[in-house]
Amino acid sequence: MKVIMIGGVVVGPKVSARLRRLNSDAEITIIEKGTLLSYGACGLPLYVANLVPQLDGLMKTSYGVLRDTDFFQSQKNAKVLTQTEAIKIDRVNKKVLVRHVVTGVEETLDYDYLVLGTGAIPSIPPIPGVNLGQVFTLHRPQDAQALKEFIKAKKVKHVTVMGSGLIGIETADALSSPRLKVALCEAESQVLPKLLDADMAQLVERQMKLQGVDIRLSCRVKALEGDADGNVCRVQTEQGVIETEAVVIATGVRPEVGLAREAGLTIGITGAIQVDEHLMTNDPFIYAGGDCAEQRHLITGEPVYIPLASTANKQGRVIADHIMGISARYAPVEGTSVLQAFELNIGRTGLGEAEARKRGYNVVTSVSSGLDSTHYYPMHANITIKLIAEKEDGRLLGAQVCGLGDGVKRLDVLATALKFGAKVADLIDLDLAYAPPFATAIDVLIHAATTLENMRLGVAQGITVEAFLNRLQAGEKLCLLDVREPDEVAANPLSIEGTKVIALGELRERWEEVPKDSLVVTVCGLGIRGYDAACMLKGKGMNQVVFLQGGLSVANAYFDKI
Amino acid sequence: MKVIMIGGVVVGPKVSARLRRLNSDAEITIIEKGTLLSYGACGLPLYVANLVPQLDGLMKTSYGVLRDTDFFQSQKNAKVLTQTEAIKIDRVNKKVLVRHVVTGVEETLDYDYLVLGTGAIPSIPPIPGVNLGQVFTLHRPQDAQALKEFIKAKKVKHVTVMGSGLIGIETADALSSPRLKVALCEAESQVLPKLLDADMAQLVERQMKLQGVDIRLSCRVKALEGDADGNVCRVQTEQGVIETEAVVIATGVRPEVGLAREAGLTIGITGAIQVDEHLMTNDPFIYAGGDCAEQRHLITGEPVYIPLASTANKQGRVIADHIMGISARYAPVEGTSVLQAFELNIGRTGLGEAEARKRGYNVVTSVSSGLDSTHYYPMHANITIKLIAEKEDGRLLGAQVCGLGDGVKRLDVLATALKFGAKVADLIDLDLAYAPPFATAIDVLIHAATTLENMRLGVAQGITVEAFLNRLQAGEKLCLLDVREPDEVAANPLSIEGTKVIALGELRERWEEVPKDSLVVTVCGLGIRGYDAACMLKGKGMNQVVFLQGGLSVANAYFDKI
């Protein structure tokens, strides 16, 4: 059996490894256009940030062996052709025409099965100046090396990043320092627009500003301008000019499907190669996986394009199994994505609120904050969790996390729950591991679920910071009731007009001081005392009381701007 | 409505808080025998270890307010009677007789609903000497304070801990230092016998020995002996005498059910108070929760006694809801437990292998090791995961984790999957969050599931270290084939007779050097290359090949002893 992989970064190597385990005789060939194989592209921002000292760390196994041509030959018995481009697929005769990039020599290879792992390429916006010097992308190891060497050699002080997706934010974080000012231009009105809802993105934006990033939202770049040497020196945007020494374009990627399209393989509505649940294209002898292929979304059932290394590896296994006649299926995805940037752990799974609403779901959401471990444990930090659920039956649709604390553990739990069709009430029952270094006795995730269920069932009513501010700006009279302790208030007093301060411990005595002629919005640090205060005032017969969701841990991101 | 809580540590306060949110009028009374309320008992070892500087940190809210009588009065409008013991329950007239511990004054209180949160008490073995001076337990804050002050004041150099359950191990960790030698006596043949299977316990034992703990397994303590001042100075064990300056008894707890039993409430087969799914006792006006009550196990459906703060808090919510007529149910538990000790993160959920076999399940298990984040990320560490599943359909029964790395995230994912009746194949499909700081592209949990599924379906055959050693010791001729890189072998050469060293990268060339007349057991650092090597040799027609599960990350714990 002859199996050819086109692309040697993730899917090709993974299919090869699994296939070899299942079949010692298969003739496996990997064709790779570039020089490098099987590298950890997700680690490139870490290399730029000096967290990974050597670029070849990204190309080694965990036991220190370089995953090069020899490695695949000796360990997987796979023949690797680097600097070799696949030019044409002859599906009728099951042949691939390849050309060596340097010599130009062409060759025809036979296959029984072909695996397309052609990946993605940076999506470069059609504006003037993108080909100037000192304009970078961060897609391949060479890109990262060029950027890092340039920054170091020229002692660069100003870099502009275009795009605030995962790579854009990670790059901004990697570059930003007291010595290097980063400007970030995002055409949308929030950072991480494909990852987070606007409210959660606020938390990221606040932290980035605190760390000195010049964030420009709703700011499309119109042109890059160069100096006499042909190097970029100026960014023309809808919000004016940014002087810069370098530009990193991180405006997303698009699937590399030219070869597939030319071979008559079906391209899906996402622009990526369409595959079935076995990752088979419309040709039963050709599979596709990784950044060039579509996936199906677990919640919507629709095709999506969410290129990730984790899913690409899973796909590789399914492809190898299916080639070997094992009835493997690739499961629908939830789009679970995560990044660490500006000390925050940021992630999402499933549908966001905006997406869910657009698709017509009747949505209920909660935004809750809490600590990732007990407050008395030496290391603990805050997490904010947003849950998105169907209002009628409480079925979880998605979740987002952001914070200095360990939100990723909770995200993985939510991704797992989502997989099994969990309802919010199920989350409350989860038997999660508790000990002081790992969680609070009532985990922040359980707290988030409880909050959402309370709101869904009408036990408590919360208001989002955005809704609160919208009503305030519309001229409505609102009373913000700050129930924190005096020392907390002194450290971070609220500047919203009409704020009343009564610590929760005094509220039962002093509740009559609370205005009765306007909506009362209770607020505390994380939201829990605000919730208690709202319950207390309701118990006193006040019906116009809501608590501010997530407390100041969320609201501060908005209040800073007022 | 009058609701009385007996016990003010976890369940009582939690019921009070939730009840108050739902009902502003209820007359809530908390009766507590001791002086302290609502403290984080799980943090006591951290206090002993100087990780929590002040004991009252365990009694404060996260925003720094002491949870004392005033707190419950002002914030929850709950009346608290400390140093007050409940003497008798008159179920017919719905009255509780209480007595003030100091004054002896008695009083009768009416209730509509009674909540028993009487907790547990340390189980002291019936041996001579347990009442000597300098014999401690670690149950209440006062115990921790007494122990810590004694250690500090007397510059103690030798302490003996009796029992290696969660508290025993945490205490040993808290005390053990280059200046203080801890001896640990465990009657069973492994540490953490209720938490871990013997193979996983080996990993803990190895780490404890490396850190200088004198572990005595299968070593029942026969008596404690005192000096002339009546202070303990010697521990008589089945394995001889241990000279010591103090003893900490950590041989478990038993539920405090005296009051309930006397009132005619049903005590279950576990010895704890029997409750239904609403946490109601056999008296519909009396509920019980926390460390005095039974729970039901999710997998077996049988009653279990697993006292934990996390579940006690969940129970409090259910009790309050049910009192208020909300149809809340307390879900069966998985016994998810975790601890951090000797730098290891250790935990379990569901059934262990030994338990599952005893209950007649046809069990298949895997032990796998891997990194918690990418090897090129600056912080990464090893995790070992044991999965226990039903052989026929692959349904997950339980899991255990141990390692320096972040195993708790994976444990929480497994606990969540277990909740939804996951099969091992479902775990392979989980869409977990990947980025280099948080996981490897193929997460160690996915790897563990894949390994188990491969073994269950016969794609690969693994052998446990224990089975390997048993066969070796029975005189069978075995070839251990070490496929690590030369630098790894040089750093940690294997001393097992008959070990053959061929790096995986050379095995395809040199496979004919491998003996054909005995079972070949392939081994590497974490197990993955061993698995690859076994597949490769099978491909060459060798059928007598298995890989050593978990590689040397597991085997080292056993090999050290040979």
Interface residues (C-beta under 8 A of the other chain):
Chain A: V10 A17 R20 R21 L22 N23 S24 D25 G40 C42 G43 L46 L51 V52 G57 L58 K60 T61 S62 Y63 G64 V65 D70 F71 S74 Q75 N77 L298 L308 A309 S310 T311 A312 N313 K314 R317 A331 V333 E334 G335 T336 S337 V338 L339 Q340 N345 G347 T349 L371 T374 H375 Y376 Y377 P378 D406 V408 K409 L411 D412 V413 A415 T416 A417 K419 F420 G421 A422 D426 I428 D429 L430 D431 L432 A433 Y434 A435 P436 P437 F438 A439 T440 A441 I442 D443 I446 T450 V459 A460 R484 E485 D487 E488 L504 G505 E506 R508 E509 C524 G525 L526 R529 Y531 D532 C535 M536 K538 G539 K540
Chain B: V10 A17 R20 R21 L22 N23 S24 D25 G40 C42 G43 L46 L51 V52 G57 L58 K60 T61 S62 Y63 G64 V65 D70 F71 S74 Q75 N77 L298 L308 A309 S310 T311 A312 N313 K314 R317 A331 V333 E334 G335 T336 S337 V338 L339 Q340 N345 G347 T349 L371 T374 H375 Y376 Y377 P378 D406 V408 K409 L411 D412 V413 A415 T416 A417 K419 F420 G421 A422 D426 I428 D429 L430 D431 L432 A433 Y434 A435 P436 P437 F438 A439 T440 A441 I442 D443 I446 T450 V459 A460 R484 E485 D487 E488 L504 G505 E506 R508 E509 C524 G525 L526 R529 Y531 D532 C535 M536 K538 G539 K540
